[in-house]
């Protein structure tokens, strides 16, 4: 089920500790998005993320990866990890970057914004969500979007 917390809720939006068990690491392009979705779903199931949360998490990851392809040069890098009792996915790209401020508070369309539903949805379903600037390395020049859900 979607997270019903209202806008301005008090979720932590800071990255989790750097330690964690890496489950999946992949570079991707548009052609690889369907395979990436399946791999993320398999890892989430193996880690015990049950439906409907698993479907929400996979959808959020897919939306973020699709945005990297569409708006940030056609490719990205995904790292899926188990961090404590969370399943965390970081997607980085080499695009121009953006801040979380571009994600509308209301469902896009209600406030006149023609786009932005993917990131809006990802933030809505996440237990933890953050947007950061890339490190300037080849792997993360643009944006790094982190989405995480609790497994319990």
Long-range contacts (C-beta under 8 A, 24 or more apart in sequence): 1-52, 1-53, 1-56, 2-56, 2-124, 2-125, 3-124, 3-125, 3-126, 3-127, 7-105, 7-106, 8-105, 11-126, 11-127, 11-128, 11-129, 12-128, 13-100, 13-128, 13-129, 13-130, 14-130, 15-130, 15-132, 15-146, 16-83, 16-84, 16-86, 16-88, 16-128, 16-146, 16-148, 17-83, 17-84, 19-83, 20-81, 20-82, 20-83, 20-84, 20-88, 21-81, 21-82, 21-83, 22-79, 22-80, 22-81, 23-47, 23-80, 23-81, 23-82, 24-78, 24-79, 24-80, 25-77, 25-78, 25-79, 25-80, 26-77, 26-78, 27-75, 27-76, 27-77, 27-78, 28-65, 28-68, 28-69, 28-75, 28-76, 28-77, 28-78, 29-69, 29-74, 29-75, 30-69, 30-74, 33-62, 33-65, 33-66, 33-69, 36-61, 36-62, 36-65, 36-78, 37-61, 37-62, 40-78, 40-80, 40-89, 43-80, 43-87, 44-87, 47-82, 47-87, 47-151, 48-151, 49-87, 49-149, 49-151, 53-149, 56-125, 56-149, 57-87, 57-89, 57-125, 57-147, 57-149, 59-121, 59-122, 59-125, 60-121, 60-122, 60-125, 60-126, 60-147, 61-89, 61-91, 61-122, 61-147, 63-117, 63-118, 63-119, 63-121, 63-122, 64-89, 64-91, 64-118, 64-119, 64-122, 64-145, 64-147, 65-91, 66-118, 67-118, 67-119, 67-145, 68-92, 68-93, 68-95, 68-143, 71-95, 72-96, 72-142, 72-143, 73-142, 77-139, 77-140, 82-151, 83-148, 85-150, 85-151, 85-152, 86-127, 86-128, 86-148, 86-149, 86-150, 86-151, 87-148, 87-149, 87-151, 88-128, 88-146, 88-147, 88-148, 89-146, 89-147, 89-148, 90-144, 90-145, 90-146, 91-144, 91-145, 92-134, 92-139, 92-140, 92-142, 92-143, 92-144, 92-145, 93-134, 93-140, 93-141, 93-142, 93-143, 94-134, 94-138, 94-140, 94-141, 94-142, 95-141, 95-142, 95-143, 96-142, 97-133, 97-134, 97-141, 97-142, 97-143, 98-131, 98-143, 99-131, 100-129, 100-130, 100-131, 103-131, 119-145, 122-147, 123-147, 125-149
